[in-house]
Amino acid sequence: MQFLEDTMQCDCQTKVAEKLAEHVKAKLPEGFKDFDAKLQGYGFTLTGNQMSSPLMIGYQGEVWVPKKDPTKGMKRQKIDTFVTANLCPFCGKAAKPDDDKEAA
């Protein structure tokens, strides 16, 4: 399986994460340790034999739906899905690599 590190066709994910870390660390008290923070919203997808890491925007909620036997009332059902971005939200470059580009 190939992992496409530059799936978003840009390095915005890395740059933004680094800048946010710098910003947050600057506001922490002197002597802090074990800093561990990551950008949220990126996930892994599999397409054929390639794994990529696009921006994924979560969509969650709940709804009431009829039970299998509608005479028995309603039940709560969770909504938990996501949308993947086709373009980088920071620079606008394509999220997917060119077909002719080989993964390292």
All heavy atoms as an XYZ file, in Angstrom:
807
protein
N       0.841     -1.175      0.000
C       0.000      0.000      0.000
C       0.887      1.239      0.000
O       1.855      1.309      0.729
C      -0.895     -0.020      1.236
C      -1.782      1.187      1.339
S      -2.870      1.154      2.768
C      -3.710     -0.371      2.509
N       0.520      2.215     -0.784
C       1.273      3.456     -0.856
C       0.571      4.514     -0.018
O      -0.647      4.599     -0.002
C       1.360      3.944     -2.291
C       2.107      3.012     -3.209
C       2.032      3.491     -4.647
O       1.180      4.291     -5.012
N       2.929      2.987     -5.465
N       1.347      5.319      0.687
C       0.789      6.443      1.433
C       1.213      7.717      0.743
O       2.397      7.951      0.532
C       1.275      6.455      2.878
C       0.705      7.595      3.666
C      -0.627      7.614      3.993
C       1.496      8.654      4.046
C      -1.166      8.672      4.713
C       0.973      9.710      4.757
C      -0.366      9.716      5.092
N       0.241      8.514      0.367
C       0.528      9.769     -0.324
C       0.636     10.885      0.710
O      -0.359     11.415      1.157
C      -0.583     10.082     -1.329
C      -0.833      8.999     -2.369
C      -2.004      9.389     -3.246
C       0.398      8.783     -3.216
N       1.866     11.215      1.107
C       2.068     12.225      2.142
C       1.613     13.610      1.709
O       1.207     14.413      2.524
C       3.528     12.258      2.568
C       3.938     11.002      3.296
C       5.362     11.074      3.792
O       5.834     12.188      4.080
O       5.990     10.025      3.884
N       1.707     13.887      0.424
C       1.327     15.206     -0.063
C      -0.016     15.158     -0.773
O      -0.215     15.764     -1.802
C       2.404     15.775     -0.976
C       2.702     14.884     -2.169
O       2.210     13.751     -2.197
O       3.413     15.339     -3.068
N      -0.958     14.449     -0.179
C      -2.264     14.262     -0.791
C      -2.939     15.577     -1.146
O      -3.567     15.696     -2.169
C      -3.185     13.473      0.158
O      -2.537     12.247      0.452
C      -4.514     13.203     -0.473
N      -2.800     16.564     -0.317
C      -3.465     17.830     -0.569
C      -2.742     18.649     -1.638
O      -3.153     19.746     -1.939
C      -3.578     18.645      0.722
C      -4.499     18.039      1.766
S      -6.215     17.899      1.280
C      -6.751     19.582      1.323
N      -1.663     18.117     -2.223
C      -0.907     18.804     -3.262
C      -0.284     20.108     -2.767
O       0.064     20.979     -3.556
C      -1.782     19.093     -4.491
C      -2.350     17.858     -5.151
C      -1.240     16.973     -5.687
O      -0.521     17.369     -6.584
N      -1.072     15.805     -5.113
N      -0.166     20.255     -1.450
C       0.445     21.427     -0.848
C       0.960     21.015      0.521
O       0.682     19.920      0.986
C      -0.567     22.565     -0.727
S      -1.972     22.172      0.347
N       1.664     21.907      1.173
C       2.147     21.585      2.516
C       1.473     22.459      3.575
O       2.011     22.692      4.646
C       3.667     21.701      2.579
C       4.172     23.088      2.217
O       3.360     23.941      1.819
O       5.385     23.311      2.329
N       0.267     22.902      3.280
C      -0.472     23.770      4.196
C      -0.754     23.087      5.531
O      -0.686     23.727      6.577
C      -1.782     24.237      3.573
S      -1.557     25.364      2.188
N      -1.080     21.804      5.520
C      -1.372     21.088      6.757
C      -0.182     21.192      7.712
O      -0.340     21.538      8.882
C      -1.702     19.629      6.459
C      -2.020     18.813      7.694
C      -2.358     17.361      7.376
O      -2.398     16.961      6.217
N      -2.596     16.579      8.382
N       1.011     20.946      7.206
C       2.220     21.016      8.021
C       2.499     22.448      8.455
O       2.776     22.715      9.631
C       3.428     20.464      7.228
O       3.133     19.121      6.846
C       4.687     20.512      8.042
N       2.424     23.388      7.515
C       2.712     24.793      7.827
C       1.745     25.349      8.872
O       2.159     26.014      9.819
C       2.629     25.653      6.566
C       3.800     25.511      5.642
C       3.624     26.418      4.433
C       4.790     26.350      3.484
N       4.580     27.189      2.299
N       0.450     25.084      8.709
C      -0.553     25.602      9.638
C      -0.363     24.971     11.016
O      -0.426     25.660     12.041
C      -1.982     25.376      9.099
C      -3.024     25.669     10.158
C      -2.219     26.238      7.867
N      -0.106     23.665     11.062
C       0.112     22.989     12.341
C       1.326     23.577     13.065
O       1.288     23.803     14.280
C       0.283     21.487     12.127
N       2.404     23.835     12.328
C       3.615     24.414     12.928
C       3.350     25.819     13.455
O       3.768     26.167     14.567
C       4.754     24.436     11.910
C       5.317     23.064     11.601
C       6.307     23.055     10.437
O       6.511     24.117      9.800
O       6.871     21.982     10.174
N       2.645     26.637     12.677
C       2.361     28.014     13.103
C       1.437     28.031     14.328
O       1.620     28.831     15.242
C       1.750     28.820     11.957
C       2.762     29.171     10.882
C       2.137     30.006      9.785
C       3.099     30.188      8.655
N       3.804     31.441      8.684
N       0.446     27.141     14.347
C      -0.446     27.071     15.507
C       0.317     26.624     16.750
O       0.105     27.167     17.841
C      -1.612     26.114     15.237
C      -2.727     26.673     14.374
C      -3.687     25.565     13.956
C      -3.479     27.767     15.116
N       1.199     25.650     16.583
C       1.998     25.179     17.721
C       2.853     26.322     18.272
O       2.918     26.522     19.490
C       2.861     23.991     17.314
N       3.493     27.081     17.382
C       4.293     28.223     17.814
C       3.437     29.224     18.580
O       3.832     29.725     19.635
C       4.927     28.920     16.614
C       6.041     28.166     15.950
C       6.521     28.839     14.659
O       6.219     30.043     14.448
O       7.177     28.157     13.862
N       2.265     29.529     18.063
C       1.351     30.497     18.677
C       0.913     30.032     20.068
O       0.942     30.808     21.027
C       0.135     30.703     17.767
C      -0.896     31.603     18.340
N      -0.749     32.977     18.372
C      -2.092     31.330     18.914
C      -1.817     33.508     18.944
N      -2.645     32.532     19.278
N       0.510     28.770     20.177
C       0.036     28.244     21.456
C       1.184     28.156     22.461
O       1.026     28.546     23.624
C      -0.642     26.861     21.262
C      -0.945     26.200     22.592
C      -1.915     27.016     20.444
N       2.339     27.678     22.027
C       3.490     27.556     22.929
C       3.912     28.914     23.478
O       4.323     29.021     24.637
C       4.666     26.899     22.211
C       4.490     25.415     21.988
C       5.678     24.855     21.203
C       5.525     23.395     20.915
N       6.658     22.855     20.129
N       3.804     29.953     22.663
C       4.195     31.293     23.098
C       3.313     31.797     24.240
O       3.726     32.651     25.027
C       4.133     32.271     21.926
N       2.113     31.282     24.354
C       1.182     31.716     25.387
C       1.219     30.829     26.641
O       0.565     31.130     27.624
C      -0.232     31.760     24.825
C      -0.387     32.802     23.729
C      -1.810     32.860     23.223
C      -1.973     33.902     22.165
N      -1.891     35.276     22.649
N       1.985     29.728     26.578
C       2.081     28.825     27.724
C       3.082     29.357     28.736
O       4.018     30.075     28.380
C       2.511     27.424     27.260
C       1.498     26.669     26.401
C       2.115     25.370     25.884
C       0.230     26.373     27.185
N       2.899     29.002     30.008
C       3.860     29.444     31.015
C       5.240     28.820     30.785
O       5.344     27.708     30.265
C       3.276     28.943     32.343
C       2.048     28.196     32.029
C       1.814     28.223     30.563
N       6.280     29.542     31.177
C       7.643     29.046     31.021
C       7.804     27.742     31.795
O       7.246     27.579     32.882
C       8.622     30.090     31.548
C      10.060     29.784     31.222
C      10.991     30.913     31.599
O      10.592     32.084     31.423
O      12.094     30.608     32.056
N       8.510     26.786     31.196
C       8.759     25.511     31.842
C       7.758     24.420     31.475
O       7.816     23.324     32.025
N       6.826     24.702     30.534
C       5.862     23.662     30.147
C       6.613     22.495     29.526
O       7.741     22.625     29.062
C       4.810     24.209     29.176
C       5.316     24.484     27.786
C       5.330     23.486     26.822
C       5.771     25.738     27.434
C       5.791     23.732     25.539
C       6.246     26.000     26.157
C       6.260     24.995     25.213
N       5.992     21.315     29.520
C       6.618     20.153     28.895
C       5.544     19.228     28.347
O       4.362     19.389     28.634
C       7.526     19.411     29.878
C       6.831     18.901     31.119
C       7.841     18.225     32.017
C       7.148     17.669     33.250
N       8.075     16.939     34.113
N       5.983     18.288     27.548
C       5.102     17.281     26.939
C       4.002     17.916     26.087
O       2.842     17.496     26.134
C       4.489     16.361     27.994
C       5.530     15.559     28.733
O       6.578     15.255     28.122
O       5.312     15.241     29.920
N       4.357     18.929     25.306
C       3.390     19.551     24.397
C       3.013     18.558     23.306
O       3.872     17.956     22.677
C       4.003     20.807     23.757
C       3.078     21.526     22.822
C       2.186     22.457     23.298
C       3.101     21.256     21.467
C       1.332     23.127     22.435
C       2.253     21.917     20.593
C       1.367     22.853     21.086
N       1.734     18.339     23.106
C       1.261     17.412     22.075
C      -0.083     17.920     21.566
O      -1.101     17.802     22.261
C       1.113     15.997     22.638
C       0.709     14.992     21.578
O       0.985     15.224     20.388
O       0.093     13.973     21.941
N      -0.087     18.495     20.402
C      -1.321     19.005     19.802
C      -1.275     18.747     18.303
O      -0.207     18.763     17.702
C      -1.473     20.496     20.084
N      -2.439     18.487     17.724
C      -2.524     18.178     16.297
C      -3.738     18.875     15.686
O      -4.727     19.103     16.367
C      -2.660     16.675     16.089
C      -1.442     15.886     16.541
C      -1.725     14.392     16.496
C      -0.563     13.595     17.019
N      -0.241     13.807     18.409
N      -3.634     19.153     14.401
C      -4.793     19.655     13.677
C      -5.854     18.564     13.631
O      -5.537     17.398     13.403
C      -4.422     20.019     12.239
C      -3.784     21.365     11.995
C      -3.409     21.499     10.522
C      -4.715     22.481     12.384
N      -7.078     18.933     13.853
C      -8.185     17.988     13.759
C      -8.823     18.117     12.384
O      -8.663     19.114     11.703
C      -9.228     18.282     14.846
C      -8.680     18.173     16.253
C      -8.235     16.761     16.582
O      -9.000     15.817     16.431
N      -6.997     16.620     17.003
N      -9.539     17.114     11.979
C     -10.276     17.194     10.725
C      -9.606     16.489      9.568
O     -10.169     16.415      8.486
N      -8.386     15.978      9.765
C      -7.733     15.206      8.716
C      -7.913     13.738      9.062
O      -7.783     13.342     10.212
C      -6.244     15.544      8.604
C      -5.993     16.897      7.997
C      -5.956     18.040      8.766
C      -5.815     17.031      6.623
C      -5.742     19.283      8.208
C      -5.597     18.273      6.052
C      -5.564     19.393      6.853
O      -5.358     20.618      6.287
N      -8.242     12.942      8.067
C      -8.420     11.516      8.293
C      -7.747     10.732      7.187
O      -7.114     11.302      6.297
N      -7.879      9.438      7.244
C      -7.278      8.575      6.231
C      -8.357      7.968      5.350
O      -9.412      7.571      5.842
C      -6.468      7.450      6.881
C      -5.273      7.943      7.615
C      -5.277      8.050      8.985
C      -4.130      8.320      6.927
C      -4.176      8.513      9.669
C      -3.020      8.795      7.603
C      -3.037      8.886      8.976
N      -8.102      7.922      4.072
C      -9.002      7.253      3.135
C      -8.187      6.270      2.308
O      -6.996      6.467      2.085
C      -9.707      8.247      2.189
O      -8.721      8.919      1.407
C     -10.535      9.265      2.950
N      -8.831      5.223      1.871
C      -8.202      4.225      1.010
C      -8.870      4.264     -0.352
O     -10.093      4.212     -0.450
C      -8.346      2.828      1.605
C      -7.627      2.597      2.922
C      -8.028      1.249      3.506
C      -6.137      2.652      2.723
N      -8.064      4.361     -1.395
C      -8.548      4.307     -2.767
C      -7.651      3.329     -3.504
O      -6.475      3.614     -3.742
C      -8.492      5.694     -3.440
O      -9.206      6.627     -2.640
C      -9.094      5.648     -4.829
N      -8.184      2.166     -3.824
C      -7.358      1.137     -4.445
C      -6.266      0.731     -3.486
O      -6.535      0.358     -2.352
N      -5.013      0.854     -3.902
C      -3.900      0.500     -3.030
C      -3.189      1.731     -2.481
O      -2.044      1.655     -2.069
C      -2.909     -0.400     -3.773
C      -2.204      0.334     -4.897
O      -2.623      1.412     -5.307
N      -1.141     -0.250     -5.401
N      -3.871      2.885     -2.472
C      -3.264      4.113     -1.976
C      -4.026      4.645     -0.776
O      -5.255      4.608     -0.744
C      -3.240      5.173     -3.065
C      -2.330      4.815     -4.226
C      -2.288      5.920     -5.263
O      -3.216      6.703     -5.401
N      -1.193      5.989     -5.992
N      -3.280      5.123      0.214
C      -3.867      5.750      1.389
C      -3.576      7.236      1.311
O      -2.465      7.637      0.982
C      -3.262      5.170      2.666
C      -3.879      5.753      3.922
S      -3.083      5.146      5.430
C      -3.436      3.421      5.335
N      -4.578      8.056      1.590
C      -4.376      9.495      1.566
C      -4.915     10.108      2.853
O      -5.595      9.453      3.630
C      -5.057     10.111      0.338
O      -6.434      9.860      0.364
N      -4.621     11.371      3.074
C      -5.024     12.063      4.291
C      -5.672     13.405      3.955
O      -5.076     14.457      4.160
C      -3.797     12.263      5.187
O      -4.167     12.912      6.375
N      -6.901     13.401      3.444
C      -7.568     14.659      3.100
C      -8.219     15.309      4.322
O      -8.402     14.671      5.352
C      -8.649     14.205      2.115
C      -9.011     12.846      2.601
C      -7.717     12.243      3.088
N      -8.554     16.574      4.195
C      -9.326     17.266      5.217
C     -10.721     16.665      5.233
O     -11.350     16.509      4.189
C      -9.411     18.760      4.909
C     -10.285     19.574      5.858
C      -9.681     19.598      7.260
C     -10.450     20.983      5.338
N     -11.199     16.317      6.412
C     -12.520     15.713      6.547
C     -13.329     16.550      7.538
O     -12.914     16.734      8.684
C     -12.392     14.276      7.033
C     -11.527     13.431      6.110
S     -11.172     11.812      6.779
C     -12.486     10.895      6.009
N     -14.457     17.056      7.098
C     -15.301     17.895      7.941
C     -16.416     17.018      8.491
O     -17.196     16.441      7.734
C     -15.886     19.069      7.137
C     -14.738     19.880      6.535
C     -16.793     19.926      8.007
C     -15.164     20.805      5.422
N     -16.448     16.891      9.808
C     -17.445     16.043     10.452
C     -18.844     16.621     10.376
O     -19.042     17.834     10.319
N     -19.819     15.724     10.375
C     -21.232     16.101     10.368
C     -21.922     15.139     11.321
O     -22.017     13.941     11.034
C     -21.794     15.990      8.950
C     -23.216     16.480      8.800
C     -23.498     17.840      8.789
C     -24.270     15.584      8.680
C     -24.798     18.293      8.641
C     -25.576     16.036      8.535
C     -25.829     17.390      8.516
O     -27.119     17.831      8.379
N     -22.349     15.643     12.493
C     -22.920     14.772     13.503
C     -24.208     15.353     14.035
O     -24.399     16.561     14.050
C     -21.934     14.571     14.651
C     -20.653     13.892     14.227
C     -19.644     13.787     15.356
O     -19.593     14.630     16.238
N     -18.837     12.742     15.312
N     -25.064     14.472     14.478
C     -26.326     14.900     15.058
C     -27.177     13.695     15.408
O     -26.668     12.580     15.581
N     -28.456     13.917     15.507
C     -29.375     12.816     15.776
C     -30.752     13.147     15.230
O     -31.076     14.301     14.968
C     -29.434     12.497     17.269
C     -29.802     13.658     18.144
C     -29.720     13.299     19.614
O     -28.718     12.688     20.038
O     -30.673     13.637     20.335
N     -31.537     12.107     15.069
C     -32.872     12.252     14.501
C     -33.760     11.148     15.089
O     -33.269     10.090     15.488
C     -32.827     12.156     12.945
C     -32.318     10.817     12.492
C     -34.169     12.485     12.324
N     -35.031     11.390     15.141
C     -35.995     10.365     15.567
C     -36.566      9.709     14.317
O     -37.029     10.398     13.410
C     -37.114     10.985     16.403
C     -36.656     11.345     17.784
C     -36.120     12.525     18.189
C     -36.658     10.491     18.918
N     -35.790     12.465     19.516
C     -36.126     11.217     19.999
C     -37.072      9.179     19.150
C     -35.979     10.692     21.268
C     -36.931      8.657     20.418
C     -36.389      9.401     21.451
N     -36.524      8.371     14.272
C     -37.032      7.612     13.132
C     -37.994      6.541     13.633
O     -37.902      6.093     14.776
C     -35.886      6.946     12.333
C     -34.968      8.007     11.731
C     -35.097      5.985     13.186
N     -38.938      6.121     12.776
C     -39.861      5.054     13.195
C     -39.102      3.746     13.422
O     -38.138      3.437     12.724
C     -40.819      4.917     12.007
C     -40.621      6.129     11.176
C     -39.239      6.620     11.446
N     -39.542      2.975     14.415
C     -38.962      1.650     14.650
C     -39.358      0.736     13.505
O     -40.228      1.075     12.696
C     -39.464      1.093     15.979
C     -38.926      1.853     17.172
C     -39.347      1.199     18.466
C     -38.715      1.927     19.654
N     -39.057      1.291     20.916
N     -38.684     -0.442     13.420
C     -38.997     -1.385     12.335
C     -40.483     -1.683     12.296
O     -41.078     -1.782     11.233
C     -38.200     -2.682     12.509
C     -36.734     -2.505     12.216
C     -35.986     -3.818     12.339
C     -34.512     -3.583     12.100
N     -33.718     -4.795     12.238
N     -41.072     -1.838     13.469
C     -42.532     -1.990     13.567
C     -43.072     -0.614     13.941
O     -43.013     -0.214     15.098
C     -42.897     -3.022     14.624
C     -44.404     -3.208     14.774
O     -45.182     -2.430     14.168
O     -44.798     -4.131     15.504
N     -43.563      0.148     12.964
C     -43.991      1.540     13.211
C     -45.041      1.681     14.310
O     -45.182      2.760     14.879
C     -44.558      2.010     11.867
C     -44.122      1.017     10.858
C     -43.774     -0.236     11.577
N     -45.734      0.616     14.628
C     -46.750      0.703     15.697
C     -46.098      0.788     17.071
O     -46.770      1.083     18.052
C     -47.686     -0.516     15.648
O     -46.927     -1.709     15.904
C     -48.385     -0.614     14.311
N     -44.790      0.549     17.153
C     -44.077      0.576     18.440
C     -43.381      1.911     18.687
O     -42.551      2.024     19.567
C     -43.077     -0.573     18.518
C     -43.761     -1.917     18.525
C     -42.805     -3.016     18.825
C     -43.583     -4.333     18.879
N     -42.753     -5.450     19.247
N     -43.692      2.914     17.887
C     -43.177      4.247     18.145
C     -41.910      4.602     17.387
O     -41.620      4.067     16.317
N     -41.163      5.485     18.010
C     -39.974      6.048     17.382
C     -38.737      5.695     18.211
O     -38.845      5.356     19.377
C     -40.088      7.573     17.306
C     -41.338      8.096     16.630
S     -41.267      7.980     14.863
C     -40.326      9.423     14.485
N     -37.578      5.823     17.564
C     -36.310      5.635     18.266
C     -35.332      6.702     17.803
O     -35.438      7.227     16.690
C     -35.736      4.238     18.025
C     -35.325      3.990     16.574
C     -34.723      2.616     16.410
C     -34.290      2.424     14.953
N     -33.629      1.160     14.743
N     -34.363      7.000     18.667
C     -33.348      7.993     18.340
C     -32.256      7.312     17.522
O     -31.805      6.224     17.851
C     -32.749      8.585     19.598
C     -31.834      9.743     19.315
C     -31.171     10.302     20.554
N     -31.922     10.095     21.751
C     -32.245     11.041     22.632
N     -31.860     12.273     22.422
N     -32.927     10.768     23.708
N     -31.822      7.962     16.433
C     -30.747      7.439     15.580
C     -29.684      8.513     15.453
O     -29.991      9.669     15.200
C     -31.303      7.070     14.206
C     -30.268      6.554     13.231
C     -30.912      6.088     11.945
O     -31.853      5.313     11.949
N     -30.407      6.595     10.833
N     -28.433      8.118     15.635
C     -27.321      9.069     15.515
C     -26.976      9.287     14.048
O     -27.082      8.378     13.238
C     -26.112      8.549     16.268
C     -26.310      8.551     17.764
C     -25.007      8.375     18.475
C     -25.227      8.332     19.949
N     -25.055      9.587     20.616
N     -26.540     10.494     13.743
C     -26.019     10.851     12.427
C     -24.530     11.097     12.633
O     -24.146     11.934     13.451
C     -26.691     12.120     11.876
C     -28.200     11.904     11.734
C     -26.055     12.543     10.559
C     -28.973     13.187     11.501
N     -23.692     10.357     11.947
C     -22.245     10.503     12.097
C     -21.587     10.207     10.750
O     -21.405      9.058     10.373
C     -21.718      9.556     13.171
C     -20.270      9.823     13.534
O     -19.683     10.800     13.009
O     -19.720      9.062     14.339
N     -21.276     11.262     10.018
C     -20.650     11.104      8.710
C     -19.676     12.259      8.497
O     -19.429     13.038      9.418
C     -21.714     11.016      7.594
O     -21.086     10.628      6.368
C     -22.455     12.320      7.412
N     -19.119     12.382      7.332
C     -18.167     13.441      7.053
C     -18.170     13.771      5.567
O     -18.645     13.014      4.744
C     -16.753     13.064      7.502
C     -16.238     11.813      6.845
C     -15.591     11.857      5.629
C     -16.436     10.581      7.449
C     -15.133     10.692      5.021
C     -15.978      9.419      6.852
C     -15.331      9.473      5.635
N     -17.592     14.917      5.264
C     -17.395     15.370      3.887
C     -15.898     15.571      3.723
O     -15.242     16.137      4.602
C     -18.123     16.714      3.649
C     -17.825     17.255      2.272
C     -19.610     16.564      3.866
N     -15.327     15.088      2.636
C     -13.909     15.333      2.383
C     -13.772     16.525      1.431
O     -14.597     16.724      0.551
C     -13.200     14.102      1.776
O     -13.860     13.734      0.573
C     -13.198     12.945      2.743
N     -12.731     17.289      1.650
C     -12.500     18.487      0.844
C     -11.830     18.126     -0.482
O     -10.930     17.296     -0.517
C     -11.624     19.470      1.609
N     -12.273     18.730     -1.554
C     -11.645     18.562     -2.860
C     -10.491     19.531     -3.070
O      -9.647     19.326     -3.920
C     -12.665     18.756     -3.980
C     -13.647     17.626     -4.054
O     -13.322     16.491     -3.747
N     -14.867     17.931     -4.436
N     -10.501     20.613     -2.284
C      -9.463     21.640     -2.383
C      -8.952     21.968     -0.991
O      -9.690     21.879     -0.019
C     -10.032     22.924     -3.009
C     -10.650     22.799     -4.394
C     -11.322     24.111     -4.789
C      -9.609     22.412     -5.413
N      -7.696     22.363     -0.902
C      -7.134     22.799      0.370
C      -7.849     24.093      0.785
O      -7.949     25.031     -0.020
C      -5.637     23.051      0.223
S      -4.905     23.773      1.718
N      -8.348     24.175      2.018
C      -9.055     25.385      2.438
C      -8.119     26.582      2.645
O      -8.579     27.706      2.769
C      -9.703     24.976      3.751
C      -8.845     23.888      4.270
C      -8.324     23.160      3.065
N      -6.809     26.344      2.680
C      -5.859     27.416      2.924
C      -5.300     28.024      1.635
O      -5.146     29.223      1.535
C      -4.708     26.912      3.802
C      -5.190     26.377      5.115
C      -5.171     25.020      5.362
C      -5.693     27.218      6.097
C      -5.630     24.504      6.563
C      -6.157     26.712      7.301
C      -6.128     25.355      7.536
N      -4.980     27.161      0.644
C      -4.355     27.692     -0.579
C      -5.160     27.405     -1.847
O      -4.866     27.954     -2.894
C      -2.938     27.146     -0.741
S      -2.866     25.387     -1.134
N      -6.137     26.518     -1.787
C      -6.986     26.242     -2.937
C      -6.471     25.202     -3.907
O      -7.109     24.930     -4.919
N      -5.333     24.578     -3.613
C      -4.815     23.540     -4.513
C      -5.652     22.271     -4.382
O      -6.278     22.029     -3.358
C      -3.358     23.227     -4.203
C      -2.423     24.347     -4.588
C      -0.981     23.947     -4.393
C      -0.053     25.086     -4.788
N       1.347     24.714     -4.584
N      -5.617     21.445     -5.419
C      -6.386     20.202     -5.444
C      -5.991     19.288     -4.287
O      -4.833     19.201     -3.913
C      -6.169     19.469     -6.763
N      -6.997     18.603     -3.742
C      -6.750     17.684     -2.636
C      -6.215     16.359     -3.112
O      -5.530     15.672     -2.385
C      -8.040     17.464     -1.855
N      -6.519     15.983     -4.328
C      -6.103     14.692     -4.844
C      -4.910     14.833     -5.768
O      -4.814     15.795     -6.505
C      -7.258     14.023     -5.594
C      -8.415     13.694     -4.674
C      -9.511     12.973     -5.387
C     -10.628     12.684     -4.415
N     -11.718     11.989     -5.009
N      -4.003     13.861     -5.714
C      -2.827     13.941     -6.589
C      -3.197     13.717     -8.048
O      -4.232     13.113     -8.348
C      -1.937     12.799     -6.083
C      -2.891     11.834     -5.476
C      -4.022     12.661     -4.924
N      -2.325     14.194     -8.926
C      -2.506     13.936    -10.348
C      -2.397     12.441    -10.589
O      -1.629     11.750     -9.927
C      -1.432     14.660    -11.171
C      -1.522     16.175    -10.993
O      -2.622     16.673    -10.743
O      -0.473     16.830    -11.092
N      -3.144     11.917    -11.551
C      -3.125     10.479    -11.841
C      -1.741      9.979    -12.236
O      -1.380      8.853    -11.941
C      -4.107     10.144    -12.965
C      -5.551     10.289    -12.501
O      -5.797     10.176    -11.282
O      -6.417     10.528    -13.363
N      -0.952     10.819    -12.896
C       0.349     10.363    -13.354
C       1.458     10.513    -12.317
O       2.582     10.118    -12.537
C       0.755     11.092    -14.640
C       0.854     12.596    -14.445
O       0.329     13.103    -13.438
O       1.446     13.256    -15.310
N       1.122     11.060    -11.155
C       2.129     11.257    -10.116
C       2.335      9.964     -9.346
O       1.390      9.349     -8.886
C       1.685     12.359     -9.164
C       2.721     12.670     -8.108
C       2.266     13.819     -7.256
C       3.314     14.121     -6.221
N       2.911     15.198     -5.357
N       3.573      9.564     -9.185
C       3.909      8.343     -8.453
C       4.137      8.691     -6.989
O       4.758      9.687     -6.660
C       5.179      7.710     -9.025
C       4.985      7.045    -10.352
C       4.074      5.824    -10.285
O       4.180      5.052     -9.330
O       3.253      5.649    -11.202
N       3.637      7.843     -6.107
C       3.886      8.028     -4.675
C       5.285      7.541     -4.335
O       5.793      6.622     -4.947
C       2.859      7.249     -3.866
N       5.872      8.184     -3.369
C       7.241      7.805     -2.973
C       7.267      6.499     -2.230
O       6.367      6.082     -1.616
C       7.836      8.899     -2.087
